[in-house]
Amino acid sequence: MPLYEYRCEEDGDLITLLRPMAEADEPVDDPDGLNRSFHRVHSVFTVEAPVPPRMAECATPPPGGCCGGGCHH
């Protein structure tokens, strides 16, 4: 099941729920019992991956090629 984020219309509080896709746009009960209204928001995320040491050396190729051709520039 996917995770969905919902923002409170009254105070901007953000909650994350694990729900079936078929229920993604269904109304959300206020988890704090305050009868607040929530609407679904599109989640954004990034993925950071480490750069292998050999590629880090080749980040800026010198004139005439780089690292003896090891990074295929």
HUJO-V6788 format. One record per backbone hydrogen bond with DSSP energy under -0.5 kcal/mol. NH is the residue of the N-H (numbers start at 0). CO is the residue of the C=O. Records with the same first field share a line. If there is no record, write none. Layout:
NH=CO / CO
This chain:
1=18
3=16
4=40
5=14
6=38
7=12
8=36
11=7
14=5
16=3
18=1 / 16
22=19
23=20
25=22
32=29
38=6
40=4
42=40
48=46
51=49
54=51
55=51
56=52
57=53 / 54
58=55
60=58
64=61
68=65
69=65 / 66
70=65
71=68
